Amino acid sequence: MTANEELSQTFAEFDGDSDGHITADEFRQAMATRGEETTDLDLEQIFGKADHDEDGKINLSEFTEAWNA
């Protein structure tokens, strides 16, 4: 599996409703599934850095850029 395929697969795991965007709730749930707690402050920081268009969601392009930063 290539790095891009792995990243796309990870994005799909986080995108709970498969609508092409990760919401804060989806992010929190995905992290909980991985056994990691995500605080509101964590989410604010993550979305503040990754959500470039400030629509409250992270799309695949934003996710990829944030992951590789």
C-alpha positions as CSV (number, residue, x, y, z in Angstrom):
1,M,0.0,0.0,0.0
2,T,1.4,3.4,-1.0
3,A,1.5,6.3,1.4
4,N,-1.3,8.0,-0.5
5,E,-3.5,4.9,-0.3
6,E,-2.8,4.6,3.4
7,L,-3.7,8.3,4.0
8,S,-6.9,7.9,2.0
9,Q,-7.8,4.9,4.0
10,T,-7.1,6.7,7.3
11,F,-9.3,9.6,6.0
12,A,-12.1,7.2,5.2
13,E,-11.9,5.8,8.7
14,F,-12.2,9.3,10.2
15,D,-15.0,10.3,7.8
16,G,-17.7,8.4,9.6
17,D,-20.6,9.2,7.2
18,S,-18.5,9.0,4.1
19,D,-19.5,12.5,2.9
20,G,-16.0,13.6,2.0
21,H,-15.4,15.7,5.2
22,I,-14.3,15.0,8.7
23,T,-16.3,16.9,11.4
24,A,-15.0,17.5,14.9
25,D,-17.4,14.8,16.2
26,E,-16.2,12.3,13.6
27,F,-12.6,13.1,14.5
28,R,-13.3,12.6,18.2
29,Q,-15.0,9.3,17.5
30,A,-12.2,8.0,15.3
31,M,-9.6,8.9,17.9
32,A,-11.7,7.2,20.6
33,T,-11.9,4.1,18.4
34,R,-8.1,4.2,18.4
35,G,-8.1,4.4,22.2
36,E,-7.1,8.1,22.3
37,E,-9.1,10.8,24.1
38,T,-9.4,14.1,22.2
39,T,-10.3,17.3,24.2
40,D,-12.1,20.3,22.9
41,L,-8.8,22.2,23.0
42,D,-7.2,19.4,20.9
43,L,-10.0,19.7,18.4
44,E,-9.7,23.5,18.3
45,Q,-6.0,23.3,17.6
46,I,-6.3,20.5,15.0
47,F,-9.1,22.2,13.1
48,G,-7.5,25.6,13.5
49,K,-4.4,24.3,11.6
50,A,-6.1,21.9,9.2
51,D,-9.4,23.6,8.2
52,H,-8.0,26.1,5.8
53,D,-11.4,27.2,4.3
54,E,-12.8,27.5,7.8
55,D,-16.0,25.5,7.0
56,G,-15.8,23.5,10.3
57,K,-14.8,20.4,8.4
58,I,-11.6,18.8,7.1
59,N,-11.6,17.5,3.5
60,L,-9.1,15.1,2.1
61,S,-6.9,17.8,0.7
62,E,-6.7,19.6,4.1
63,F,-6.2,16.3,5.9
64,T,-3.4,15.3,3.6
65,E,-1.7,18.7,4.0
66,A,-2.0,18.6,7.8
67,W,-0.8,15.0,8.0
68,N,2.3,15.8,6.0
69,A,3.1,19.0,7.8
